[in-house]
């Protein structure tokens, strides 16, 4: 039996595919960055548009280590301007 790639995903599956939240997928749809269609009450996110969106994202070339979402070598703004 041949395997095939789906044409569309649910918003939740699209979010999982991009490793983002469902709200982010909704925002991307609203901004026109990814395409979606309606089938009755269901929203179907176009897989090809997900691939185009992902391909349009910039490559990460800065390989500084991340610590809880921040670069390890960056001093927080609150500490930069404090007098000692």
Protein Blocks (a to p, Z undefined) as FASTA:
>chain_A
ZZdddfbdcfklmmmmnopafklmmmmmmnopaccddehjaccddfklmmmmmmmpccdf
bfcdceehiafklccfklmmpcZZ
